[in-house]
């Protein structure tokens, strides 16, 4: 060895006594694999153990390791570690003199699986103004290994326009694995809300017991069927089943054309029928509130009335906004705005039927450049 050669060459200060080996080896660990975020790996990790000894590599006797608290094994080749979760490897080396280094440990965090993300099938709300409505919703994300952060765009509580709007959701775990989903938030406009009202009227009629409630609800149902143009074989079965023959004779005389273009627009040639039918429905519901023998809570009937009035206001506001944007005559716009304001006053004072009349007039004045005469809904 080097020390014996130095002695033989006459080097000073070098003892010829046999050397006593008291120095243990040192083992270093090297990890390789596809790295994610925050110290996590997102796949299998290869563990290499490299041993050094002050007396040379031939002095190393063996290297041992254990995985996740298992039995010690002789290290002969790189170790493959897989499976989601935190894994611990303990290792140490021993030299030929029996010197063993203190055990070393390394923790390997693996998360190769994206979070489990669940979106709602869809969220539907009724409009609160011509701008749309706020919507609240949530999605759920779980991960068996690491913490998850979730982003929803737009976030819950955002204002959504009338119609369907997509919400995109992304969940990211600590390792950087990503899951995505999407769903629609649908804000119902006037047509959708009136469809809801019709369904609620049908439900109320199914449990009505007094003569006044049965009769007025039957009339209101026919009125709303008329307002929606659902008196045809293509209507949903529950609408067809809601018809009451004695109440049909004064209904279903509207023009045989589509009444609605979309959620906020009625056919110009059938608008009078829509507004008129809804005004009649409001009158029937007001009779229920006035009737002493009615068993329907006043608050229930009033809620239906308020929503019908709000729908007709929406139709008027949309018509007025579009007329203004199209450069309609200022005088015409001013007249429509005055009718809208009068409708708001009537609605606030509880005069629902009168409010609908003014909203009809506002719609008409905005939708047509002439004439100045507006047919009343009672004609």
C-alpha positions in Angstrom: 0.0 0.0 0.0 1.1 3.7 -0.2 2.1 3.8 3.4 4.5 0.8 3.1 6.1 2.3 0.0 6.7 5.6 1.9 8.4 3.7 4.7 10.6 1.7 2.3 11.7 4.9 0.6 12.9 6.4 3.9 10.2 9.0 4.3 10.3 10.6 7.7 7.3 10.6 10.2 5.6 7.6 8.7 5.0 4.8 11.1 5.5 1.2 10.1 2.9 -0.1 12.6 -0.2 -1.7 11.1 -3.0 0.8 10.5 -6.2 0.4 12.5 -9.3 1.2 10.3 -11.8 3.1 12.3 -13.4 5.2 9.5 -16.8 4.0 8.2 -17.8 4.4 4.6 -20.1 7.1 3.5 -23.1 6.5 1.2 -24.8 9.1 -1.0 -28.2 8.8 -2.6 -29.1 10.0 -6.1 -32.7 10.1 -7.3 -33.9 10.2 -10.9 -37.4 10.4 -12.3 -40.0 12.7 -13.7 -40.3 15.5 -11.3 -43.5 17.4 -10.6 -44.0 20.3 -8.2 -43.1 21.0 -4.6 -40.6 18.1 -4.4 -43.0 15.5 -5.7 -42.4 13.0 -8.4 -45.1 12.0 -10.9 -43.9 8.6 -11.8 -41.4 5.8 -10.9 -38.2 7.0 -9.2 -34.8 5.3 -9.6 -32.6 5.3 -6.5 -28.8 5.0 -6.9 -26.6 4.6 -3.8 -23.0 5.6 -4.3 -20.4 4.6 -1.6 -17.1 6.1 -0.8 -14.4 5.1 1.7 -11.3 6.9 2.8 -9.3 3.7 2.4 -10.5 3.1 -1.1 -13.5 1.4 -2.8 -12.0 -2.0 -2.2 -12.4 -1.5 1.6 -16.2 -1.4 1.2 -17.8 -4.7 2.2 -21.6 -4.1 1.5 -24.4 -1.6 1.3 -27.8 -2.3 2.8 -31.1 -0.7 2.4 -34.7 -1.1 3.4 -37.8 0.3 1.8 -40.7 1.6 3.8 -39.6 -0.1 7.0 -39.1 -3.5 5.4 -36.2 -5.9 6.0 -32.7 -4.9 5.1 -31.5 -6.0 1.7 -28.1 -6.0 0.1 -27.8 -3.2 -2.5 -26.7 -4.7 -5.8 -28.3 -2.4 -8.4 -30.4 0.7 -8.6 -33.8 0.5 -6.8 -37.1 1.3 -8.6 -39.6 2.9 -6.3 -43.2 3.3 -7.5 -46.7 3.7 -6.2 -48.4 6.9 -5.1 -47.5 8.1 -1.6 -44.5 8.9 0.5 -41.8 6.2 0.5 -38.8 6.1 2.9 -35.6 4.4 2.1 -33.0 3.7 4.9 -29.5 2.8 3.9 -26.0 2.4 5.2 -22.7 0.8 4.2 -20.1 -1.4 6.1 -16.4 -1.7 5.4 -14.2 -4.8 5.7 -13.1 -3.8 9.2 -16.7 -3.9 10.3 -17.2 -0.1 10.5 -20.8 0.8 9.7 -22.0 4.3 9.1 -25.2 5.5 10.8 -28.3 4.8 8.8 -29.3 7.5 6.4 -32.9 8.1 5.2 -34.5 9.7 2.2 -38.2 10.3 1.6 -39.5 10.0 -1.9 -43.0 11.5 -2.6 -44.8 10.1 -5.6 -48.1 11.2 -7.0 -48.8 10.1 -10.5 -52.6 10.3 -10.4 -54.5 13.5 -11.2 -57.2 14.5 -8.7 -60.7 13.1 -8.9 -62.8 16.1 -10.1 -66.6 16.2 -10.2 -68.5 19.0 -11.8 -72.2 19.6 -11.5 -74.3 18.5 -14.5 -75.4 22.1 -14.9 -76.8 25.0 -12.9 -80.0 26.8 -13.8 -81.2 30.1 -12.2 -83.8 32.7 -13.1 -82.8 36.1 -14.2 -82.9 39.0 -11.7 -82.4 41.8 -14.2 -81.7 42.3 -17.9 -78.0 41.8 -17.1 -78.7 38.2 -16.0 -78.3 36.7 -12.5 -75.5 35.7 -10.1 -75.1 32.0 -9.7 -73.6 29.9 -6.9 -72.1 26.5 -7.5 -69.4 24.2 -6.4 -67.3 21.4 -7.7 -65.5 18.7 -5.7 -62.0 17.6 -6.0 -60.2 14.9 -4.0 -56.7 13.4 -4.1 -55.6 10.3 -2.1 -52.0 11.5 -1.8 -51.6 15.3 -1.8 -53.5 18.5 -1.2 -55.6 19.9 -4.1 -56.3 23.5 -5.2 -59.2 24.2 -7.4 -60.0 27.2 -9.6 -63.4 27.9 -11.2 -63.7 30.3 -14.1 -65.9 32.4 -13.7 -65.9 31.9 -10.0 -69.1 31.3 -7.9 -71.2 34.4 -7.3 -70.3 35.9 -10.7 -73.0 37.6 -12.8 -74.0 35.4 -15.7 -75.9 36.8 -18.7 -79.2 35.3 -19.8 -78.6 32.1 -21.7 -76.0 29.4 -21.2 -72.5 30.2 -20.2 -69.6 27.7 -19.6 -67.8 27.4 -16.4 -64.3 25.8 -16.5 -62.9 24.0 -13.5 -59.3 22.9 -12.9 -58.0 21.0 -10.0 -54.2 20.7 -9.3 -52.6 18.5 -6.7 -49.4 19.3 -4.9 -47.4 17.3 -7.5 -48.8 19.4 -10.4 -51.2 16.8 -11.8 -54.2 18.4 -13.4 -57.8 17.4 -13.8 -60.4 19.5 -15.7 -64.1 19.6 -16.3 -66.8 22.1 -17.4 -70.5 22.7 -17.1 -73.0 25.3 -18.1 -74.7 28.0 -16.0 -78.1 28.7 -17.6 -79.9 31.9 -16.7 -83.5 31.7 -17.7 -85.0 34.7 -19.4 -88.7 35.6 -19.6 -89.7 32.5 -21.6 -87.9 30.1 -19.2 -89.2 31.7 -16.1 -92.8 31.6 -17.4 -92.3 27.9 -18.2 -91.3 27.4 -14.6 -94.4 29.3 -13.5 -96.6 27.1 -15.6 -95.1 24.0 -14.1 -95.6 25.4 -10.6 -99.3 26.2 -11.4 -99.8 22.6 -12.6 -98.3 21.3 -9.4 -100.6 23.6 -7.3 -103.6 22.4 -9.3 -102.8 18.8 -8.5 -103.3 19.4 -4.8 -106.0 22.1 -4.9 -109.2 21.2 -3.0 -111.5 24.3 -3.0 -113.7 25.2 -5.9 -112.2 28.7 -6.2 -108.7 27.4 -6.3 -109.4 24.8 -8.9 -111.2 27.1 -11.2 -108.8 30.0 -11.0 -105.7 27.8 -11.3 -107.3 26.1 -14.4 -107.8 29.5 -15.9 -104.3 30.7 -15.0 -102.8 27.5 -16.5 -104.6 28.0 -19.8 -103.5 31.6 -19.8 -99.8 30.6 -19.4 -100.2 27.9 -22.0 -101.4 30.6 -24.3 -98.6 33.0 -23.4 -96.0 30.3 -24.2 -97.7 29.0 -27.3 -97.7 25.4 -25.9 -101.2 24.5 -27.0 -100.1 22.0 -29.7 -99.2 18.3 -29.8 -95.5 19.0 -29.6 -95.9 20.5 -26.1 -94.6 18.4 -23.2 -97.0 15.7 -22.0 -97.4 17.4 -18.6 -98.7 20.5 -20.4 -101.1 18.5 -22.5 -102.3 16.8 -19.3 -102.9 20.1 -17.6 -105.6 21.2 -20.1 -109.1 21.4 -18.7 -111.7 21.1 -21.4 -114.2 23.5 -19.7 -111.5 26.2 -19.5 -110.2 25.8 -23.0 -113.1 27.4 -24.9 -112.0 31.0 -24.3 -108.3 30.3 -24.9 -105.9 29.2 -27.7 -107.0 31.7 -30.3 -103.6 33.3 -30.8 -102.0 33.6 -34.2 -100.7 30.2 -35.4 -97.1 31.3 -35.5 -94.2 30.8 -33.1 -94.8 33.3 -30.2 -91.2 33.3 -28.9 -87.9 33.9 -30.7 -85.7 33.3 -27.7 -85.6 33.9 -24.0 -86.1 37.7 -24.2 -87.8 38.2 -27.6 -91.4 37.6 -28.6 -92.6 37.5 -32.2 -93.6 41.1 -33.0 -96.8 39.8 -34.7 -97.9 37.9 -31.6 -96.6 40.1 -28.7 -100.0 41.4 -27.9 -101.3 37.9 -27.3 -98.3 37.1 -25.0 -98.7 40.2 -22.8 -102.5 39.9 -22.8 -102.5 36.2 -21.7 -100.0 37.0 -18.9 -102.2 39.8 -17.7 -105.1 37.5 -17.5 -103.1 34.9 -15.6 -102.2 37.6 -13.1 -105.9 38.5 -12.7 -106.7 34.8 -11.9 -104.0 34.7 -9.3 -105.2 37.9 -7.7 -108.6 36.3 -7.4 -107.0 33.5 -5.4 -105.5 36.1 -3.0 -108.8 37.8 -2.6 -110.8 34.7 -2.1 -111.5 33.9 1.6 -112.0 30.2 0.8 -108.7 29.8 -1.0 -106.3 27.4 0.6 -103.3 28.5 -1.4 -101.0 30.8 0.7 -101.1 34.4 -0.4 -97.3 34.5 -0.5 -97.3 31.6 -3.0 -99.7 33.3 -5.4 -98.0 36.7 -5.0 -94.6 35.1 -5.8 -96.0 33.8 -9.1 -97.6 37.3 -9.9 -94.3 39.1 -9.1 -92.3 36.8 -11.4 -94.8 37.2 -14.3 -94.6 41.0 -13.9 -90.8 40.8 -13.8 -90.8 38.8 -17.0 -92.9 41.3 -18.9 -90.7 44.1 -17.6 -87.7 42.3 -19.0 -89.3 42.1 -22.5 -89.9 45.8 -22.4 -86.4 46.7 -21.2 -84.8 44.6 -23.9 -87.0 46.1 -26.6 -86.2 49.6 -25.3 -82.4 48.9 -25.2 -82.3 47.5 -28.7 -84.4 50.4 -30.1 -82.1 52.9 -28.5 -79.0 51.2 -29.9 -80.6 51.1 -33.3 -81.1 54.9 -33.3 -84.9 55.0 -32.9 -86.6 58.3 -32.8 -85.9 60.1 -29.5 -89.6 60.9 -29.0 -90.5 57.3 -29.4 -87.8 56.3 -26.9 -88.9 58.9 -24.4 -92.5 57.6 -24.7 -91.4 54.1 -24.1 -89.3 55.1 -21.1 -92.2 56.9 -19.5 -94.4 53.8 -19.9 -91.7 51.7 -18.4 -91.4 54.1 -15.4 -95.1 54.0 -14.9 -95.1 50.2 -15.0 -92.4 50.2 -12.3 -94.6 52.5 -10.1 -97.6 50.2 -10.6 -95.6 47.1 -9.8 -94.1 48.7 -6.6 -97.7 49.7 -5.5 -99.0 46.2 -6.0 -100.9 47.0 -9.2 -99.6 44.0 -11.2 -102.2 44.0 -14.0 -101.7 47.8 -14.6 -97.9 47.3 -14.6 -98.1 44.7 -17.3 -100.3 47.0 -19.4 -97.6 49.7 -19.2 -94.8 47.2 -19.9 -96.7 46.2 -23.0 -97.0 49.7 -24.2 -93.3 50.3 -23.5 -92.4 47.2 -25.5 -94.7 48.3 -28.4 -93.4 51.9 -28.6 -89.8 50.6 -28.7 -90.5 47.8 -31.2 -92.5 49.8 -33.7 -91.7 53.2 -35.2 -95.4 53.8 -35.6 -98.3 54.2 -34.9 -98.6 56.3 -31.7 -101.9 54.5 -30.8 -101.2 51.3 -28.8 -103.9 48.7 -28.5 -104.8 47.9 -24.9 -104.4 44.4 -23.6 -108.1 44.2 -22.7 -109.3 44.7 -26.2 
